[in-house]
Amino acid sequence: MLGSGSFLYTLAVVCTVAAVTTVLCQRIRLPVVFGYLLAGMIVGPHVPVPLVADTGTVSSLAEVGVVLLMFSIGLEFSLRRMLRMAPVSGLVTLVESTAMFGLGVTVAELMGWTLQEAIFTGAIVTVSSSTIIARAFRELPVERPVRDTVYSITVFEDLIGILLLAALSAVGRGGTPSALQLGSTMLQLLTFLAALIGIGLLVVPRLMRSVVRLRNDETTLVTAVGLAFGAALLAVAFGYSVALGAFIMGALMAESGAQRRLEALLGPLRDFFAAVFFVAVGMSIDPALVAQHWVAALVITVVVLVGKVLIVSSAVFLSGRDVRTSVRTAMSLAQIGEFSFIIVGVGTASGAVGEQLLPVAVTVSAITTLLTPWLIASSAEVAARIDRALPAPLQTFVALYGSWFEAMRRGGGTQQRSRARQLVGFIALDVAVLIVIVVAAAVEMPRGVELLQRWTGAGPQKAQLGVFALAALAAAPLVLGLFRSAGRLGELLAERALPLPSRGADFGFAPRRALSVSLQGGVMLLAAFPVVAVAQPFLPPLRGTAALLVLVLIIGILVWRSAANLQGHAEAGAQLLVSALRHQMEETGTYPVPQPIAHAEELLPGMGAPVGVAITAQHAAAGRTLRELNVRARTGAGILAITRGDERILIPRGGDEIRAGDVLALAGTSEAVAAALRLLTATPTGGTSAS
C-alpha cells in the first residue's frame, strides 16, 4: 500500500480533498481560495484527520505554483503601459503602499513583535489581491472608471510587492542591518534588476516572437515555462526569491506582444499549481495558533480595512477623481491575498518571523476576502453618505476640484511643463537624501552615541541628543527646500489650470488658491509617506505616525480655510450664473437643450465649464429633491444654481426640490456633467430626453 510519503499518494489526497472543499465553497458562495486553505488544513499535520499528505512534496509543488503565479502576473505588465499610468496610479500606489507599510510596522511593534516581524507585517498589509478583486468584479456591476482605476493601482501594487519580496529576502538572511549593509543590499538588488532586464529586453522578446511564429502551442508553452524557471533559478543563485525572477521573465515576455497567447496556454497549468500553493499554505496553519493570536489578527484586519479605505480614497480624490470613484476604488482594494502568503513564506523559510505570522496573515486574508464583495456592493451608498455628510464648503470644493484637474491637464505651455518637471526632480532628490539621512541616523545611532561620548565626554542621553541634533541639522535644508519646491509646484500647476488674468480683477483667486493649497498638501504627503515608511522600523513606535498625523492636520486646516473662501466665491459666482442664464433664455426665448452658459468661463474662472439644463414634466427628476437624486455623489457634478421664473436658488441644498420648468446650472468635469445630464433628463421609463 502506498504510504503518506509517496508522491502519487500525496498528489491524489491533495487533489481529491481540494476538489471537494472548493465545490462546497462555491455552493455557499465563498471564494475557492478558502476551499484550498481548508483542504490544506485537512491534509496537514495540525488537524486530526487521517488524510496526511507529505509536507515536503506539497512544498516543492507549491514552489512551482509560486513561479507560475508570479510569471503570470509579470505577463500582465507592459513597460509602456506602466509609464502611461505612472503619473496618477503610480503616485496613488506610492502613497498607499508606504502609508500601509508604516501602519503595519507601527502596529506590529506596539504588539511587541520583533523588528523583522514588524517589517514583514508592514509588507503583508501593503498589497491587495488582484485575484480576489477580479473575481468580485466579474460578479458585481462596477462602472468602468472604478474598474480601470482599481486595476491600474493593482498593477503598481504588484510591482511594489515584487520589490518588497526582493528586499525582504535579503532582510531575512541576516540580523539587524547597518546603514552600509542596507545601502549595499539595495545597490546589489538594483544592479541585478538592471542586468536581468537590460539583457532580457535584448534577448527574450525576439526569442519568443521567433518561437510563436512556429505556430506550435506545445513548443511555445515549454519554452515560456522553461525560461520562467530559468529566471527563478538565477534569482535564487543571487540570493533572491524565485518570485522575483519569474515575475521579471513574465514582464520581459509581455514585451514580445504574445502575452495573450501565453496567458491562454499557461492558464490551466498555473491554476493547478497555484491551487497546490494555497493548499500548502493551509497545511501550515495551526488552528491552535489562530485561536491564540486572534486579537492580533483582528487588529491587523482593522488596519487593512480602515487604513486602505481612508488612504486610498484620499489619494485617488487628490489625483482628480470624484468622491464616488475614490471611495469605491478604496473599498474594492481593502483586502490582502496571495502576495501576503508569498511574503510570509519568505519570512518563515528564512526564520525571520515567528510561527504566529502565517496564521494571522491567513486569518486577515480570510476575513477581508469575505468582506470584499459586500464592501464593493455597498461602496456606492457609502460614497453617497460621505458626500451628504460633508460641510457645504467642502461639497463645493469637491464638485469643482475635478474640473480644475481637467483644465490643468489641458493647459500649460512648454515652459510651464519644463519647470514642473524640474521641481518634481528637486522634490524627488530631497526625498531620497532625506531617507538616507533618517535611516543612517536611526541605524547608526548606537555607534554615533559612542563616538560622541568618546570625543566630548558627554553622558549617554546628551550624546543621543547630540546625534539627533546633527541629523536634524543635516535634514533641515532638505525639509526647507521640500516645502519651497512643493509650494512652487502647487502654485505653478494651479496657474496652469486657472491662468492669471493679463489685466483687470483676478476673479479666479479663490479657486486658484484652493487648488494650490490642495496640490501643495498632496505633494508634501507624497514626499512624507515614503520617508516615514522607510524610517519607521528604526524609530520608536508611533513617532513617525504622530509626525504624519500632525502634517495631515495642518494640511486639513489649510484646505478647510481655502474651501471656506471658495464657498463665498461660488455663491457670488452663482448669482452671475443665474443672470447669464436668464439673459441667455431671454435671447433664445426658450431653453430646449442642455448647452454651455455663455461666457461663464471668462467671467467665472474656476467654476468649471457650467452647462444649463431645463427640466420638463417628462423628466424623472421633476418633483424630486436633490437629496433623493444625489447628483453630486452619483456623478461628481455639482448644481450651482437653479433658475425658477423670477426666483433664484444659489448653491442649492439637499432639501431643495427640482420642479418642471427649472433651469439648472451644472459644473464639474466634462465626464461628470455628461453623467449628471443623463441622470437629470432621464424619463420614468429609463430613457433620456433632449428637452
N, C-alpha and C positions, 0 to 999 in steps of 0.2 A: 504493500500500500504506500502511496506517496506520502511523504512527511511534510510538515509545515515549512520546512526549509526548501522544498522543491520549487523550482521556478514555475513549472506548469501548475502546481497546486496553488501557489500564491496568486498567479495571474487569474486562475479560474475563480478563486474566492473573491478577489478584489472586484472583478468584472461582474460577477453574479450579484453580490451584495450591493454594489453601486447601482446596478440596473434596477433592483427592487426599490432602493431608497429614493432614487431620482424619480421613478414613476409615482411613488407615493407623494413626494413633494410637489410634483406637477399637478396631481389630483387635488391637493389642498392649496394650490396656487402659491407655493413657495419657490424661490429660486433653486435651480438644480444644484447650485454650489452647495446648498445646505445638505442635499442628498449625498454628495460626495464626502462632505465633512462627517456626516452621520455614518456613512459606510466605513470611513477610516476609523471612527471610534469603535465600531462593532468589531472590525477585524484587527484592531490594535491591541496592545498588551494591557491597557488600563481598564477595560470593561470585561467582566466575567462572562464572555460569550465564547463557546467552543468553536470559534472560527478565527484562528490566529494566523495572520499572514506574516511572512518573513520581512522584518523591518529593513534589512539590508537590500533585499531585492526591490522592494517598493521604493526605497530612497533612490536607488540607481535609476529606476524608471521615471521617478519624479524629476530627476535632474534633466532627463531627456525632455520632459514636459516643459521645464523652465526654458530650455534652449529654444524649443519650437514656439513657445508663447512669446518670448521676447523677440524672436526673429519675426513673428507675425506683426507685432507692434511696430517694429522697425520698418516693415513694408508699407505701413500707413504714412510714413514720413516722406516729405519731399523738401529738399533744401530751399527750393524756390517758394514753395507754399509757406514754409516757416518764416522766411524773410517777409513775405507779404502780410502775414498775420502778426508779426512781432510788435509793431507799433502799438497795438491795442491789447490783443490777447496775451502776448508775451509779457507786457508790463503788468497786466492784471494778475497773471500767474505768478510773477515775481513777488508782488505784494502779498498775495495769498499764501504762497509757499513759505516765504520767510517768516510771515506772521504766525502761521500754524506751527512751523518748526520751533519758533521761540516759545509759543504757548505749551507745546508738548514737553520741551525741555524743562520749563518752569514747573509744570505740574508734576513731572516725574521727580524732580529734585525736592519739591515740597512733600512728596510721599516717602522721601528717604531713600530713593534708589541711587545707585552709583552714577558717576558721571557718564560712563559708557552706556549704561541702560537709559539714562536721560537723553543722550544723543540719539540712540536708536528709537526711543519713544517719539521724539520730535520728528524723525524721518517717517515713522509709521503713520502719523496723523496728517502728513503733508499731501499725499497723492490720493485722489479719488479713484473710483473703479470705473473705467470706461466700459468694461464688460457689463456690469450691472446697469449702468446708465443706458447703454444701447438696448438692453432687453426691456427696460422700463419704457423707453421711448417707443418701442415697437407696439406696446400695449396701450399707451396713453396718448391722447391727442395733444401735441405740443406745437405751437406756432414756429414757423421757420426761423425768425430771428433768435429765439431762445435756443432752438436746437443747434443752430450754427455757432452761437456764442459758446455753448457748453462744449461742443465737440472741439472747437479751436482751443479752448482752455485745457481740455484733457490731453491734447497733443503736447502742449508745453509742460504739463504736469508729468507726463510720461518721460519727457526728456530730463526734467529735474530729478525724477525718480532714478533714472539711469546714472546720473552724476552722483546722486546720493549713494547708490549701490557701490559705485567705484570707490568713493571716498570712505564709506563705512567698511569696505573690505580691508582697506589699509588701517583704519582705526582699530578694527578687531584683531589685528595681528600683534599690537603692542599695548603697552600701558599708557600712562599719561604722556602725551607727546609734548615736545618743546616747540617753541616758535620756529626754530630752524628745521625740525623734523616735519612740521606742518607745511612749511614752505617747500621743502624738498619733495614731500609727498604730492602736493599739488602740481609742482613742476614736472615730476615724473608722469603723473596722470595726463597732463596736457600734452606732453611730448608723445606719449603712447597714442593718444587720440589723434593728434595731428599726423603722426606717421601712418597709422592704420587708415584714416580717412583719406589722406593725400594719396597714398599708394593705391588704396582701394578704388578711388574715383578713376584712376587711370586704367585699372585692370578689370574690375568686376562688371561695370555696366556693359563694356564691349564684349566680355566673355559671355554674359547672359544673353545678350542680343544674338550672338552667333549660335548659342545653344537653342534658343527659341526658334530660330529660323529653320532648324532641323525638323520642326513640327512633330516631335515625339514627346508626349507628355511624360512618359516614364523617365526618359533621359533628363528632361527639364527638372522634374521633381528630385531625382537622385543628385543632380548637380547642385541644386539650390540647398538641399539638406546637407550635402557634404561640405559646401562652403560655410554654412552656418555652424556646423560642429567644428570645422577647422578654425574659424574665428574664435569660437568659445574656448577651444584648447589653447589658442595663442594668448587669450586674455588670462587664462589660469596660469600659464607659464610666466607671465609678467606680474603675477600676484593679485589679479583682479578676479571678479566673479564671472562665471560662464554667461550670465545675463548681459554683461556689457559687450562682450564680443559678438554674441548672437544679435543683439539689437543693432550694433553698428553695421553688421553684414546685411541685415534686413534693410536698413536705410540706404546702403550702397546699391542694393539690388533695385530699390524703388527708383533710382535714377536711370535704370535701363528702360523704363517705360513698360515693363512686363509685369508690374506688380499685381494687376487684376488677375492675370492668368495664374500667377504663382499663388495668390491667395485662394483661388478656387481649387488648385491642386493640393495645397497644403492643408486646407480646412479640416477634412476628416482626420488626418494624421495628428494635427495639432490638437483637435478637440479630444481625441482619445488620450494622448499623453498628458494634456492639461488636466483631464479628469483624474488620472493617476496622481498627478501632483497634489490636487486638493485632497485626495484620499490619504496621501502621505501626511499632509498637514493634520487631517483628522486623527490619524494614528498617534500623533504626538500629543494630542490633547488628553490631559488627565482631568476628569470631572471633579476630582477632589481638589485640584489646584484652582479650577474655575470657581468652586464654592468658596475656597479660601481667600481668593483675591477678587471677589465680586465688587467690592467697594471701588477698587482701582479701575476695574472695567467700567463701572457706572460713571465715575468721574471723567475718564477719558472719552466716553461716549458723549457726555455733555459738552466737553471741549470741542469735539468734532462737529456736533450739531450746531451749537451756538456760535462757535468760532468761525466756521466756514460760512454760515448764513450771514453773519454780520460783516465779516471781512470781504467776502466775495461780492455781496450786494453793494457795499460802499465803493469798492474798487471798480466794478462794472459801471455803476452810475457815474463816477468821476470820469470814466472814459467816454462819456457822451450818450450812454443808453438811458432809456426811461426807467421809471421805478418798477413797472411791471416786469420788463425784461430782466432788470437787475435782480429782483427778488426771486423770480422763477429760475434764473440761472443759478443763483446761490443755493436754493433749496434742492435743485437737481444734483448738485455736487456734494451734498452733505453725507458722505459715506466713505469708508475705506474698503479695500478689497485685495485683489491678487498681488499688487505691488507690496502691500504691507506684509503679506505672508512671505514673500521672497526676501524682503529686508530682514524680517525676524529670523528666517532660515540662515542668512549670512551671520547674524549675531550669535545664534545658537551653535552653528558649526564651529565658529572660532572661539567659543567660550566667553565671548564678551558680555553676554547678558545672562541673567538668571532664568531659571525654569519657569518663572511666573509670566514672562512677557508673551510667550506664544499663546497660552490660553486666554490672556487678557486681550490680545490683538484679535483672536478669532471671535471672542465674545462681542467686542466692539463692532467688528465687521458684521456679525450676525444681526445685532440689534439695528445698526444703521442701514443694512441692506433690507431688512424687513420694513423699515420706516420709509425707504426711498420712494416706492410707488405712492404712498399716502402723502408724502411731502410734495411730490410733483403734482399730484391731483389737487391738493389744497393750496398750492402756491399762488394761483390767480386770486383767490379770495383773500389770502394773507396780504398780497400786494395791495389789493383794494382797501383793506382795513388800515394798512400803514399809510396809504395816501390820504385817506379821510382823516386820520389822526394827526396829520402834520398841521402845524400852525399856518395861518394864512400867508405870512411872508415866505415860508418855505414852500408852500404849494405853488405860489407864483414863480419862485426860483426854479423849482423842479420843472414846471411847464415850459420855461424859456431856455433852460440850460442846454437841452438837446439842440435847439435851433442855433445857439451860439457855436456849438461844436461843428454843426453842419456848415455854418458860414466860415469857421476857421479852416476847415479842410479845403474849401473852395478858394479862399482869399490868400493874400500874401504874394509878394514878388520874390524873385531870385535872391535878392539881398537879404530879405527877411528870413527866408528858409536857410540860407547860409549862416546867418547869425544865430538862428535857433539851433542848428546842428553844432555850432561852436560852443554854445552854452551847455548843451547836453553833454558834450565831450568833457567840459570842465567839471560838470557835476559828477560824471562817472569817475573821473580821475580822483576827485576829492573823496568820493565814497570808497574807492579802492584803497587809497592811502590811509583813510580813517580806520578801515577794517584791519589793516596791517598794524597800525599803532595800538588799537584797542586789544587785539589778540596778543600782540607781543607783550604789552604791559601786563595783561592778565596771566599769560602763561609763564612769563619770566619774573613774576612778582617776587617769589622767594629769593631768586638769585640777585635781583635788584636791591631788595632789603638787606641782604648780606653784604653787598658791595658798599652801600651807603653807610651801614654800621661800621664797616672796616675803615672807610675813608673819613667819616665825620665823628665817629664815636657815639652817635645817637642811639637811643633805645629802639626796640623793635617797632613800637607804634609810630614814633616820629619818622623812622626810616620808611615805613609803609606810606605815611602821608607824603613824604618826600617823593616817592616813586609815583604816587597818584598826581602830585603837583607837576612833575616833569612830563608825565603823559598828557595831562590837561594842557600844559603849555605848548606841547608839540601839536596837539589836536586843535587848539583854539583858532589858529589862522585858517585851518581847513573848514572848521564849522562856520566861521565868519564868511569865508568865500562861498560856502554852500548856500548860506542864507542869501547872499547877494546874487549869486547866479540864479537861484530859484526865483527870487523877486524879479530879476530882469527877464527871465524866460516867461514868467507868468504875464508880465506887462506886454512883452513882445507878442505873445500868442493872443492875448486879449485884443490888442490893437489890430492884429491880423483879422480877427473876427469882426471887430467893430472899429473901423478906422477912425482916427482923429479927424475932426472937421477941418477943412482948409481955411475956413473963416466963419465968423458968427459964433453963436452959442453952441456949447457942447451938450446936446440932448442925450448923448449916449454915455454920459459919465457914469451914472448909477449902474447900468448893466455891465459896462466895461469893468468897473471896479469889482462887482460881484464875481464876474468871470475870472479876473486877475487874481483875486484872493483865493478862489477855489483852486485854480491851477497852481498857485504858489504852495498852498497847503498840500495838494496832491503830490507835487514834486518833493516836498520835504518828507512826507510819509514814505514815498517811494525810495528815497535815499536812506531814511532812518530804519526801515524794517530790515534790510539786509545787514546793516551794521549791528543792530541789536541781536538779530538771529544768530550771526556768527559769533558774537561776543558772549551771548547768554550762557553757554556751557561753562565759561570761565569766570562768570560773575556770580555773586551771591544771589540766591533765589529772589525773584520779584524786583531786583534792582533795575534790570533792563525794561521789564514790563511797566514798572512805575514811571520810568522816563518817557516811554511811549504814550502812556495814558495822559501824562502832563502835556505832551506835544499835541495829542488829539484834542484835549480840552481847549488849549489855546487856539488851535485852528478852528474848532467848532464855534468859539466865541466870535472870532473874526468873521466867519461865514455868516453867522446869525446877524451881526451888525450890518454887513453888506446886504443881506437879504431884506432886512427891515428898511434900509434906504431904497432898495429896489421896489419894495411894495408901494412906497409913495410915488415913485416914478411910474409904476404900472397904473396906479389909479389916475394920475394926471394924464397918462397916455391913453387910457380907456376913454376919457372924455373926448380927446381928439379923434379917436377911432369912431365914436358914435357920431360926431359931427361929420366926419368923412363919409360914413355910411349913409347918413341922411342926405347929404349933398349928392352922393352917387345915385341914390334911389330917386331923388327929385329929377336928376338929369335923364335917367332911363325910364322913369315912370313906373317901373316895376323892378322886381329882383328875382328873375326867373331861375337862374342857375348859380351855383357857387362860383365866386370869382374873387380874385385878389382885390383888396381895398386900395384904391388909387393913392399913390404917393405915400403910403403908410411907412415904408422902409426909410424913405428920405426924411420924413417928419419925425419918426419914432424909431431910431436905430436901437437895436437890442430887443425889439418886440417880435422878432422873427419876421415872417412874411405873412401878415394877417390875411385871412380869407373870410369873406362874408357868405353866409348861407341862410336862405329863407326857409322857414319851417311852415309846412302846409298841414291841413287837416288829414291828408293822406299819409303823413309820416307817423311812424310809431312813436317818435319822440314827443309828439304833441300831447300835452296833458300830463307829462311825467316830470318829476323833479330831477335836478342834477344829481342828487344822491342816488336816485334809482337808476339813472342812466350810467353814472360813474364814468364819465367820458375820459377824464384825465388818467385814471388808473387803468382803464381798458385800452386806451390808445396812445397816451403820452401827450396829447394835445390839451391845451387849456382854453376855456371860454373867457375872454377878457371883457366882453361887454354884450349886452342884449338891448336891441332897439325894439320898442313895442309902441308904435304910434309916436306920441309925444313923450312917452315915458322912457327913461334911460336907467338901465341897471348896470352899474360898473363893478367889475370883479365879482360876479355873482357867487353866492354861497350854495351849499348843498341843498338847503330847503327851498331855493328858488325854483319855480315851475316854468317849464317851457310851454308856450302856447302857440296855437296856429296863428300865423301872421308875424311871429317874431323873426327878426334877422339877427343872427349871432355872429360875433367876430371871433374867429378861431386863430390860435397861434401855436407854433411848435415846429418841429421838423417837417419837411415835405411828406415823409412817410407817415408821421403821426397825424398830420392834418388830413391826409387821404383816408386814413383809418377812421378818424372822427367823422368825416363826411359820410362814409359808408354807414356808420352807426346811426347818425342823426337822420339821414334821409332814407333809412330802411322802411319798408312798408310792413304792415302787420303780417303779411303773408311771407315775409322773409326776403323780398326783393328790394331793389333800391329805385329811387325816383330822382330824376334830374331836376325836378321842380323845387 
